[in-house]
């Protein structure tokens, strides 16, 4: 698979959850915060690879890159688990992402940064 859609990724997480629903937390909002925390834990594992192996190893060593990409995949899985528990649809996150991107394309980050620290 060369590329994957958000809806596919979310569907895959639902399929995984259905396989383990007897032992995993329900697809309910009150459990969403746990998945954000687990996502952050996985991000910490990505950070550990960067700190311990370095940027160069991620770019040049296949085994380090594979480990890094796997941990980043874990981050995405928990991200989508969080969205699912809050009932966010692929369309909602897609629309929000595109809207935020369009807003960011018109921003002057240097001016915003300068204004933030000169007030």
Secondary structure, DSSP 4 states (H G I P E B T S, - for coil): -----HHHHHHHHHHHHHHHTTTSPPS-GGGHHHHHHHHHHHHHHHHHHHHHHHHHHHHH-HHHHHHHHHHHHHHHHHHHHHHHHTT--HHHHHHHHHHHHHHHHT--HHHHHHHHTT-
